[in-house]
Amino acid sequence: QVQLVESGGGLVQAGGSLRLSCVASGSIFRPSVMGWYRQAPGNEREFLASMTSGGSANYVDSVKGRFTISRDNAKKMVYLQMNSLKPEDTAVYYCNALLGGLPLWGQGTQVTVSS
């Protein structure tokens, strides 16, 4: 069974950095697209960034210049480097992958940014 497992969340002060990691375990195939979403309390889940297996990246405007997505295709991992964090970045962050045309989701990792 294919699973996405996130790690790297936590508590950080405003202006700080965190690096999230996600691994697609249980599959011999490489996801075509991997990305990150987040959901704050009372809000809908929002897209943050994605990257194809070829390295093409896409970002939502609100995180451009602060967040950087990267992938290690051999390890089936995707990362999100988050810099200059703000209290409004507080949310549960979810890894997403497209594998065989089907979307997969991780269980989420909490990121809390204190002011």
Secondary structure, DSSP 4 states (H G I P E B T S, - for coil): --EEEEE--EEEETT--EEEEEEEES-SSPPSEEEEEEE-TTS--EEEEEEETT--EEE-GGGTTTEEEEEEGGGTEEEEEE-S--GGG-EEEEEEEEETTEEEE---EEEEEE-
